[in-house]
Structure formats: C-alpha cells, structure tokens
Amino acid sequence: MPKKETPEPSFEQALSELETLVDTLEQGDLSLEESLKSFERGVALTRTCQQALKEAEQKIQILTEQQVDAEPEPFQSDD
C-alpha cells in the first residue's frame, strides 16, 4: 500500500512540533525505539524549517536588491 503524502507543515507548525519533540526527548521517558522515531521526525521538521527560512531569505534578497538601472513602474491597483 503506497504511503499517503501528508502536506508539509507551515514553518510555525513545524517549529512548534519540533519544540515539543525536544522537550519530550529531554525528559528521557521514551523507549529507545520511540526516541529514534522522535529524533527522525525532528530531523525532518528541522529540514522543513531550514527550507522555509532559506526561501524567506531568498525573497528578502530579491526584494531588497538595489538595481541602479531599474526603471520606475506605474502603480497598478487591484481595485
């Protein structure tokens, strides 16, 4: 049976879940198998957060780039 693809959590959701996982792991009450599963999930959430931050950084760089030869464009309202 193929795995169901779950949608990627938002940055905030991933970070919140990651914080919860860290707290749970730090308590030390999980079995080795549960700890490994939690660690694996934490790695996946960390990658999700890193990707979201990388994309945000790229957007900021694009938006803040100063182009000396850029021509002004008229404002177009969506109204």
PyMOL commands that set and color helices and strands:
alter all, ss='L'
color gray80, all
select helices_A, chain A and resi 11-27+32-64
alter helices_A, ss='H'
color red, helices_A
deselect
rebuild
show_as cartoon
